[in-house]
Structure formats: structure tokens, C-alpha cells
Amino acid sequence: MVSRILGLLSYDGSYFNGFQTQLSNDSVQDEIERVLSKILNEKIRIAASGRTDKGVHAYGQTFVFDVNKEVDLFKLQGSVNALLSKHVRLLALYFVSSTFHPRYKAIKKHYRYRIYNGSILPVFDVDKVGFIKDEIDVDKLSKTLKLFVGQHNFFNFTSKEEDKDGYVRTIFDIEVKKNDDYIDIDLYGNGFMRYMIRMIVGTALAVTLGKEKEDYIIKRLDNEDKNKTMYNIDASGLYLMEVYY
């Protein structure tokens, strides 16, 4: 009997070449499949809620896989964590229906971009935050980011070459919070394309810091005349926080 299992995963993306499997076998997917295949003694392939780029982290990535034997999920989770790289942790396992797919069943995703806005980047934040020395006006940043909220065509805010949904995505909300020298930007949407969040945040920061006017965004949003934004902030501050079903 084939069982489909849903996994909840966290990882430090700075140690992997992205989530999706690579010829170099150094992705998060490669690591998970290697360990599961070894423990279950069969070739395991996983399907995730989405791909994160090189350097992007996750607190709540989800994935599924099928197994052709009875398994104890508690024991399997322990065995997997014992063999995984120390930079990946399997947080939970659940049995799901054979038709469940973590990407197509998702109704909302929550990403966070974290910025350190101080003069000297703390050594333990290297590869974990975006680093901006210039003082950021949080109120102006929040106002600028609100331009992206709602249903829009993000053609000029992604590197994706083709999209079956016409580059249209809905961002439900964007929240900006400051705590000491750290700024967290939380984005909630029904889906995000390649580099989309990094381009949105990078462009909003360019406007906030006075490098561009607000119409830089207005001219590019909901416009498929090729005029891609030139701003794409570093991957290190981006985290997949949660996938909602």
C-alpha cells in the first residue's frame, strides 16, 4: 500500500545551492532525498510547496513523498534528523491523502525579509540578514511597500521567463516592524515567483532611500512592457516562514 506523507522542514539556506535538486547534489532536496532513500531502502523523490533560491532560508517549508511500506512517523522523523546535515531539521511528518500536493493545495504563503540597519553587521548575522547601513525611514518603507498589496501583474518584478498565470499574483498584506536595529518585512500572498520578493523589497528600499521616485514602481507594476526593476536585494535575509492550507 502506498502512503503519502507530508513533511515540515526548516533549513539554513546559506549552506545549500537552493532547494531544488542540482547536478552537484548540494541542494536541500538532494539532502532530504538522500536520507529518506537510505532509511526507507527505496528511491524517494519529494515534491515541495515551492523552490527557494540559493541562500534563502526556511522555518516552514513543506514537501510530500510516497512510500511503499508501513512506517511509524515518529520513528521516521527521529531517524531522518539523525542523518540529516545539522543545517536542516525535519519538524514534523503527517499522513495525507494520495492527491495532496503542497504547492497546488496552498492557499497562502508567508515570507519574511530581515534587514540589519546598523553601522556594523554582527558577525553572527552574516548570511542571515540583508545589511543596509543608511538609515531607513520605516514609515516611508511601509507606505512604499503598500503599493504592491493587492492583485497585480508582477512581470517586471520577477526573472521568470514564462508564467501560466500571466505573472498575476495577489499579495494580501505586507507588514513592516522595527526592533532595535532589525527591520522585518512580512509578506503574505497566494504565490511568489522567482526573485519576486527580493525585487519588491529591493525596489521599495531604493524609493525609501531616495534613489528612485515612487513612480519608478508605478510605471513597472501591472505593465508587461519589458522594463524590469534593476533592484534585487541579497538572498541572505529571506525566509519562508509558513505555508497555509
C-alpha positions as CSV (number, residue, x, y, z in Angstrom):
1,M,0.0,0.0,0.0
2,V,1.4,3.4,-1.0
3,S,1.2,6.1,1.7
4,R,1.7,9.8,1.0
5,I,3.5,11.7,3.8
6,L,3.7,15.5,4.3
7,G,6.9,16.9,5.9
8,L,7.5,20.2,7.6
9,L,11.1,21.4,7.3
10,S,13.4,24.2,8.4
11,Y,16.9,24.9,7.0
12,D,19.7,27.3,6.8
13,G,19.9,28.1,3.1
14,S,23.4,29.6,3.3
15,Y,24.8,26.0,3.3
16,F,22.9,24.8,0.2
17,N,22.7,25.6,-3.5
18,G,19.0,26.3,-3.3
19,F,16.1,24.0,-2.6
20,Q,15.7,22.3,-6.0
21,T,17.8,19.3,-6.9
22,Q,21.1,20.1,-8.6
23,L,23.6,18.1,-10.7
24,S,26.1,18.9,-7.9
25,N,23.9,17.2,-5.4
26,D,24.2,20.1,-2.9
27,S,20.6,21.3,-2.6
28,V,18.1,20.8,0.2
29,Q,16.1,18.5,-1.9
30,D,19.1,16.3,-2.6
31,E,19.9,16.1,1.1
32,I,16.3,15.1,2.1
33,E,16.0,12.5,-0.7
34,R,19.4,11.0,0.1
35,V,18.5,10.5,3.8
36,L,14.9,9.2,3.1
37,S,16.1,6.8,0.4
38,K,18.7,5.4,2.7
39,I,16.3,4.9,5.7
40,L,13.4,3.5,3.7
41,N,15.6,1.4,1.4
42,E,13.9,2.7,-1.8
43,K,14.3,5.6,-4.2
44,I,12.4,8.5,-2.7
45,R,11.5,11.7,-4.6
46,I,9.9,14.7,-2.9
47,A,7.7,17.5,-4.2
48,A,7.8,20.8,-2.3
49,S,5.5,23.8,-1.8
50,G,7.9,25.8,-3.9
51,R,11.6,26.3,-4.6
52,T,13.8,28.7,-2.6
53,D,16.8,30.1,-4.2
54,K,20.4,29.8,-3.1
55,G,20.9,31.5,0.2
56,V,17.2,31.6,1.1
57,H,16.2,30.1,4.4
58,A,13.1,28.4,5.7
59,Y,11.3,28.0,9.0
60,G,8.3,26.2,7.5
61,Q,8.9,24.6,4.1
62,T,6.6,21.7,3.2
63,F,7.0,18.7,1.0
64,V,5.5,15.3,0.2
65,F,6.8,11.9,-0.7
66,D,5.3,8.4,-1.3
67,V,6.4,5.3,0.5
68,N,5.6,1.7,-0.3
69,K,5.6,0.3,3.2
70,E,4.1,0.9,6.6
71,V,6.1,3.5,8.6
72,D,6.0,4.9,12.1
73,L,6.2,8.6,11.6
74,F,7.7,9.4,15.0
75,K,10.5,6.9,14.5
76,L,11.0,8.0,10.9
77,Q,11.3,11.6,11.9
78,G,14.0,10.7,14.5
79,S,15.9,8.6,12.1
80,V,15.9,11.3,9.4
81,N,17.1,14.0,11.8
82,A,19.9,11.7,13.0
83,L,21.3,11.5,9.4
84,L,20.5,15.0,8.1
85,S,23.0,17.8,7.8
86,K,23.0,19.9,11.0
87,H,21.7,22.8,8.9
88,V,18.4,21.0,8.2
89,R,15.7,19.9,10.6
90,L,12.6,17.8,9.9
91,L,10.0,19.3,12.3
92,A,7.0,17.1,11.7
93,L,5.5,14.3,9.5
94,Y,1.8,13.7,8.7
95,F,-0.1,11.2,6.6
96,V,-2.1,13.0,3.9
97,S,-4.4,11.9,1.0
98,S,-2.8,10.5,-2.2
99,T,-4.0,13.6,-4.1
100,F,-2.5,16.2,-1.7
101,H,0.2,18.4,-3.3
102,P,1.9,21.0,-1.1
103,R,2.2,23.5,-3.9
104,Y,-1.3,23.3,-5.5
105,K,-3.2,23.0,-2.2
106,A,-1.5,26.0,-0.7
107,I,-3.8,29.0,-0.2
108,K,-1.3,31.4,1.3
109,K,2.4,31.8,1.9
110,H,4.2,33.9,4.4
111,Y,7.8,35.1,3.7
112,R,9.9,37.4,5.8
113,Y,12.8,39.6,4.8
114,R,15.0,40.6,7.7
115,I,17.3,43.7,7.5
116,Y,20.1,44.8,9.8
117,N,20.0,48.5,9.7
118,G,23.1,49.5,11.7
119,S,26.7,50.6,11.1
120,I,28.5,47.3,11.7
121,L,26.9,43.9,10.8
122,P,27.1,41.5,13.8
123,V,29.3,38.5,12.9
124,F,26.6,36.0,13.7
125,D,24.2,37.7,11.2
126,V,26.5,37.1,8.2
127,D,24.4,35.3,5.6
128,K,21.3,35.6,7.8
129,V,20.1,39.2,7.1
130,G,20.2,41.9,4.5
131,F,22.6,44.6,5.5
132,I,21.7,48.3,4.9
133,K,23.9,51.0,6.6
134,D,21.9,54.0,5.5
135,E,19.1,54.8,8.0
136,I,15.8,53.5,6.8
137,D,12.6,55.5,7.4
138,V,10.3,52.6,8.4
139,D,7.1,54.6,7.9
140,K,8.1,55.5,4.4
141,L,9.2,51.9,3.7
142,S,5.8,50.6,4.9
143,K,3.9,53.1,2.7
144,T,6.0,52.3,-0.3
145,L,5.5,48.5,0.1
146,K,1.8,49.0,0.3
147,L,1.9,49.9,-3.5
148,F,2.4,46.1,-4.1
149,V,-0.6,44.9,-2.0
150,G,-3.5,43.5,-3.9
151,Q,-3.8,41.6,-7.2
152,H,-1.1,42.8,-9.7
153,N,0.9,41.8,-12.7
154,F,4.4,41.4,-11.4
155,F,6.1,40.8,-14.8
156,N,8.7,43.5,-14.1
157,F,9.4,42.2,-10.6
158,T,10.5,38.6,-11.5
159,S,13.2,36.9,-13.5
160,K,10.7,34.2,-14.5
161,E,10.6,33.9,-18.3
162,E,7.2,32.3,-18.7
163,D,4.2,32.1,-16.4
164,K,0.9,30.2,-17.0
165,D,-1.0,32.7,-14.7
166,G,0.2,35.7,-16.7
167,Y,2.5,36.9,-13.9
168,V,-0.6,37.9,-11.9
169,R,-0.3,37.3,-8.1
170,T,-2.2,38.6,-5.1
171,I,-0.3,40.0,-2.1
172,F,-2.7,40.0,0.8
173,D,-0.7,42.2,3.1
174,I,2.8,43.5,3.8
175,E,3.8,44.4,7.4
176,V,7.0,46.2,8.5
177,K,8.2,46.0,12.0
178,K,11.4,47.5,13.6
179,N,13.1,46.1,16.7
180,D,16.3,47.9,17.7
181,D,18.5,47.7,14.5
182,Y,16.5,45.0,12.9
183,I,13.6,45.5,10.4
184,D,11.3,42.6,9.5
185,I,9.2,42.8,6.3
186,D,6.5,40.2,6.4
187,L,4.8,39.4,3.0
188,Y,1.6,37.3,2.7
189,G,0.5,36.2,-0.7
190,N,-1.0,33.4,-2.8
191,G,2.3,32.8,-4.5
192,F,5.6,34.4,-5.3
193,M,7.7,34.0,-8.4
194,R,11.5,33.7,-8.8
195,Y,13.2,36.7,-7.2
196,M,9.9,38.5,-6.8
197,I,10.2,39.2,-3.1
198,R,13.8,40.3,-3.4
199,M,12.9,42.6,-6.3
200,I,9.9,44.1,-4.4
201,V,11.9,44.7,-1.2
202,G,15.0,46.0,-3.1
203,T,12.9,48.4,-5.2
204,A,10.9,49.6,-2.2
205,L,14.2,50.3,-0.4
206,A,15.5,52.3,-3.4
207,V,12.5,54.5,-3.2
208,T,12.7,54.8,0.6
209,L,16.3,55.8,0.5
210,G,15.7,58.4,-2.2
211,K,17.5,56.6,-5.1
212,E,14.2,56.5,-7.1
213,K,10.8,58.2,-7.1
214,E,7.6,56.4,-6.3
215,D,6.7,56.4,-10.0
216,Y,9.6,54.0,-10.6
217,I,7.3,51.3,-9.1
218,I,4.0,52.6,-10.6
219,K,5.5,52.5,-14.1
220,R,6.5,48.9,-13.8
221,L,3.7,47.4,-11.8
222,D,0.8,46.0,-13.9
223,N,2.9,46.6,-17.1
224,E,4.2,43.9,-19.4
225,D,6.3,46.3,-21.4
226,K,9.7,44.9,-20.6
227,N,11.2,47.3,-18.0
228,K,12.5,45.1,-15.3
229,T,13.4,46.6,-12.0
230,M,17.2,46.9,-11.5
231,Y,16.9,46.3,-7.8
232,N,17.2,42.8,-6.3
233,I,18.3,42.6,-2.7
234,D,20.6,39.9,-1.4
235,A,19.0,36.4,-0.7
236,S,20.5,36.1,2.8
237,G,17.7,37.9,4.6
238,L,14.8,36.0,3.0
239,Y,12.9,33.3,5.0
240,L,10.0,31.1,4.1
241,M,8.0,31.3,7.3
242,E,4.8,29.3,6.7
243,V,2.6,27.7,4.1
244,Y,-1.1,27.7,4.8
245,Y,-3.5,25.0,3.6
